[in-house]
């Protein structure tokens, strides 16, 4: 059952919102939430709020499991433009268009067709023997390697005093 959520008149240009919408298209809800939490773009927070709204309506209205939901379609359309004027040189004015966006998210449910893997049960005796072997391995201390300390050789007749330090 597809679940739709709409956000109209978002005061961010549609071109900028589409950059974030392209990141999340076709992915699962859990993955999209983590992506939007760490995206630095301004349009990431309204998209995250809209996604959470769509998930909440899917849970409450359709009793869907949020783990099975994914974004099947996300569209960013152009909304109305607010027209403002900016004064320019020699009495002229230029128009500034403040663009808005309409966002629509459609969530759908994935149908899981994975086969269940059967667990092989071992007899209790073999499990007990394996545990016993692990305990005996842990109790036996490992031998420490012996470190041999050698003194530097001094040649007869010639005293080498370059840099001798006692080794610890």
PLY file of the C-alpha trace (Angstrom):
ply
format ascii 1.0
element vertex 168
property float x
property float y
property float z
element edge 167
property int vertex1
property int vertex2
end_header
0.00 0.00 0.00
1.72 3.24 -1.08
1.82 6.05 1.48
2.14 9.65 0.25
3.22 12.79 2.06
3.40 16.28 0.58
5.22 19.46 1.52
4.06 22.55 -0.33
5.54 26.05 -0.56
8.99 25.20 0.79
11.03 28.40 0.52
14.05 26.73 -1.13
14.64 26.62 -4.89
13.62 23.28 -6.46
17.00 22.88 -8.11
18.67 22.84 -4.68
16.12 20.44 -3.19
16.55 18.00 -6.09
20.23 17.59 -5.20
19.24 16.05 -1.85
16.23 14.19 -3.29
18.52 12.38 -5.75
20.63 11.11 -2.82
17.72 9.28 -1.21
15.64 8.04 -4.13
14.95 4.28 -4.00
16.60 3.63 -0.61
15.19 2.17 2.60
13.79 4.46 5.28
16.47 3.66 7.87
19.24 4.36 5.37
17.60 7.60 4.21
17.24 8.87 7.79
20.95 8.37 8.44
21.88 10.03 5.12
19.69 13.08 5.79
20.98 13.45 9.36
24.52 13.93 8.06
23.79 15.91 4.89
24.90 19.53 5.17
22.43 21.00 2.66
19.65 23.30 3.90
16.93 21.20 2.28
17.93 18.04 4.21
16.01 18.95 7.38
12.61 19.60 5.69
13.02 16.36 3.73
13.79 14.46 6.95
10.70 15.93 8.63
8.56 15.00 5.63
9.96 11.46 5.64
9.24 11.07 9.37
5.69 12.31 8.75
5.20 9.74 5.98
6.56 6.93 8.17
4.28 7.95 11.06
1.22 7.95 8.80
2.23 4.54 7.40
2.42 3.13 10.92
-0.76 4.73 12.26
-3.05 4.59 9.22
-1.91 1.42 7.46
-0.17 -0.57 10.26
2.95 -1.05 8.12
6.32 -2.08 9.49
8.82 0.83 9.15
11.69 -1.64 8.56
10.07 -2.79 5.28
9.44 0.72 3.87
11.46 2.34 1.12
11.12 5.50 -0.98
9.53 4.36 -4.22
9.09 7.86 -5.66
10.16 11.36 -4.65
9.33 14.39 -6.79
10.33 18.02 -6.40
8.11 20.41 -8.35
8.30 24.15 -8.79
5.93 26.26 -6.71
4.91 29.89 -7.14
7.62 32.55 -7.22
7.56 35.55 -4.93
8.49 38.62 -6.96
10.59 41.31 -5.32
12.28 44.39 -6.72
15.86 45.60 -6.29
16.87 49.18 -7.05
19.67 49.56 -9.59
21.67 52.42 -11.11
20.01 55.43 -12.84
16.54 54.76 -11.45
16.16 51.25 -12.81
14.82 48.23 -10.94
15.54 44.55 -11.39
13.20 41.74 -10.46
14.23 39.14 -7.88
12.36 35.83 -7.98
12.18 33.96 -4.66
11.44 30.40 -5.73
9.41 27.80 -3.83
9.13 24.01 -4.06
6.48 21.34 -3.72
7.85 17.96 -2.52
5.98 14.65 -2.74
7.27 11.44 -1.14
5.69 8.05 -1.87
6.68 5.20 0.43
6.06 1.59 -0.47
6.62 -1.70 1.29
9.32 -4.16 0.28
8.20 -7.74 0.05
10.78 -9.95 1.70
11.26 -13.27 -0.09
14.35 -14.47 1.76
14.45 -18.07 2.83
14.89 -18.76 6.51
18.14 -20.49 7.37
17.74 -23.48 9.64
20.11 -23.68 12.56
21.86 -27.00 13.10
21.58 -28.12 16.69
24.56 -29.86 18.22
24.31 -32.43 20.93
24.98 -31.05 24.40
27.97 -33.35 24.99
30.07 -31.88 22.18
29.26 -28.34 23.28
30.38 -29.20 26.80
33.67 -30.67 25.55
34.40 -27.60 23.41
33.74 -25.28 26.33
36.00 -27.37 28.55
38.84 -27.15 25.99
38.47 -23.36 25.77
38.70 -23.03 29.54
41.86 -25.13 29.73
43.46 -23.05 26.98
42.69 -19.87 28.90
44.13 -21.17 32.18
47.52 -22.27 30.86
49.97 -19.36 31.07
51.97 -18.51 27.99
55.77 -18.76 28.40
57.51 -15.39 28.36
60.43 -15.03 25.97
63.80 -14.47 27.66
65.62 -11.30 26.71
69.40 -11.58 26.61
71.39 -8.47 27.40
74.69 -8.20 25.56
77.41 -5.70 26.36
78.99 -3.74 23.53
82.36 -5.10 22.39
85.42 -2.95 22.94
88.35 -3.57 20.63
91.80 -3.84 22.23
94.09 -0.89 21.75
91.40 1.37 20.27
88.87 2.84 22.66
85.56 3.53 21.02
83.66 6.18 22.91
81.07 7.14 20.34
77.90 6.80 22.37
77.59 3.98 24.84
74.51 3.62 26.90
73.67 0.84 29.30
70.82 -1.30 28.07
68.08 -2.05 30.50
0 1
1 2
2 3
3 4
4 5
5 6
6 7
7 8
8 9
9 10
10 11
11 12
12 13
13 14
14 15
15 16
16 17
17 18
18 19
19 20
20 21
21 22
22 23
23 24
24 25
25 26
26 27
27 28
28 29
29 30
30 31
31 32
32 33
33 34
34 35
35 36
36 37
37 38
38 39
39 40
40 41
41 42
42 43
43 44
44 45
45 46
46 47
47 48
48 49
49 50
50 51
51 52
52 53
53 54
54 55
55 56
56 57
57 58
58 59
59 60
60 61
61 62
62 63
63 64
64 65
65 66
66 67
67 68
68 69
69 70
70 71
71 72
72 73
73 74
74 75
75 76
76 77
77 78
78 79
79 80
80 81
81 82
82 83
83 84
84 85
85 86
86 87
87 88
88 89
89 90
90 91
91 92
92 93
93 94
94 95
95 96
96 97
97 98
98 99
99 100
100 101
101 102
102 103
103 104
104 105
105 106
106 107
107 108
108 109
109 110
110 111
111 112
112 113
113 114
114 115
115 116
116 117
117 118
118 119
119 120
120 121
121 122
122 123
123 124
124 125
125 126
126 127
127 128
128 129
129 130
130 131
131 132
132 133
133 134
134 135
135 136
136 137
137 138
138 139
139 140
140 141
141 142
142 143
143 144
144 145
145 146
146 147
147 148
148 149
149 150
150 151
151 152
152 153
153 154
154 155
155 156
156 157
157 158
158 159
159 160
160 161
161 162
162 163
163 164
164 165
165 166
166 167
